[in-house]
Amino acid sequence: MSARFDFGEGRLEDTTWYLPVGIPADSPFFEGHFPESPVLPAVAQLELLRQAWDRLGRSAHLVAIDNLRLASPLLPGDQLSLEIALPDAASGRSSFRLLRRTDEISRGILRWQSGES
């Protein structure tokens, strides 16, 4: 599946990236999940984070989910703000928050491995 998200221009402050992102209403991620009331599957949120890393020029592979909290469903057409910390050099751990205005949609701590060999 080559579903893409709509990323705006990000900015780096200290060790955190701030990146606006839109969820396209016609995203293939919504197909069959659920027809009468579509929501973005949790796995698509992880894909959103992977695409954000690519967008920021940091090729990486997700190797572990140390903590994940999904607080609210993501809907077609949502406009969000992603806050994602640069990975810790030793552990590869990185925290993130996904917000709709000021409401926290999800947050967690993920472990990444550099995509460069």
N, C-alpha and C positions, 0 to 999 in steps of 0.2 A: 504494500500500500504506500503510495507516494503522497499522502496527505501533507499539506504544508500549513503553517500558521502564518499570520500576518504580523511580522515584527516591525516596530518602528526603530528610530535611532536610540541606541542605548548610551548610557554614560557610566563611567567608572568613578566611584568615590571611595578612596582608601582601598579596601579589598573587596568591595561589593559592586556588582553590576546592577544597574537599574534599567529595565528594558520593557517598553510597552509592547503588548501583544494582543492581537485580535483573534477570535475563534471564528473562522468563516462559517456562515450559516449553512453552506452547502458542502461542508467537509465530509468526506467519505467515512470518517470516524463515527458519524451519527447514524449511518445506515444500519438498521436493525437494532439500534440501541437507544431508545425504544421508539417505535413508529409514532405512537400517540403523544409521547412526551419525551423528546430526544434529550439525552444528556451525554456529555463527553466521557467515555470510559476512562478509568484510572490509568490504564496502560497508555492512553493517548496523552495524559499529563506527563508521563515519563518521556514520551517521544517529544513533547513540547520542550522539555528541559534539554534533551539531546540536541534538538535543532537549535536551541538558544546557544549552546556551546559552540556549535558549528558557526552560527551567525557571528559570534564574538571571536572567531578565528582560533578556537581552542578545541581541536579535534580530540575527543575523549570517548571512552567506552564506559558505560555504567556497569560496575562490577558488584555493587551491593546496595541495598536499601537498609540503612541502619535505623531509620525512624521515618514514619510517614503518617501524616494526619490529613484526612480528607474531610473538610468541615462543611462544604456546600457543593452542590452540583454545578458543573460548568455547562452553560447553555449555548445554543447556536447564536452567533453574533455578539457574544460577550466581549467586552473590552477590558483588558486586565493590565496589571503591573506586575512584573516579575522582579524579585530581588534575589540575586544568587551570588553567594560568596565565592571568591576564588578558592580552589581546593588547597587544603593544607599540603605542603610539599612532602611531608613524611608519610601521612596516612592517605592522602587523596580525598579526604572527607570535605564535603562542601554543604553548607546549609542553604535553604531556599525558602522563600515565601511567595505565594501567588495571591494577589489581591484584586478584588473588584471594588473600585473606589477605595474605601477604608476597611471593607470586610475581608477578612482572611478566608480564602477559599481552600488553600492547602499549605502545608509546610512540612519540612522534613530535613533529614540529613542523608546524603547520598555519598557513595564512594565511587570515584572515577579513576580510570587508568588512562594515561596518555595514549592517544591513538597513533602516535608516531613511534615507529620502531627503529 
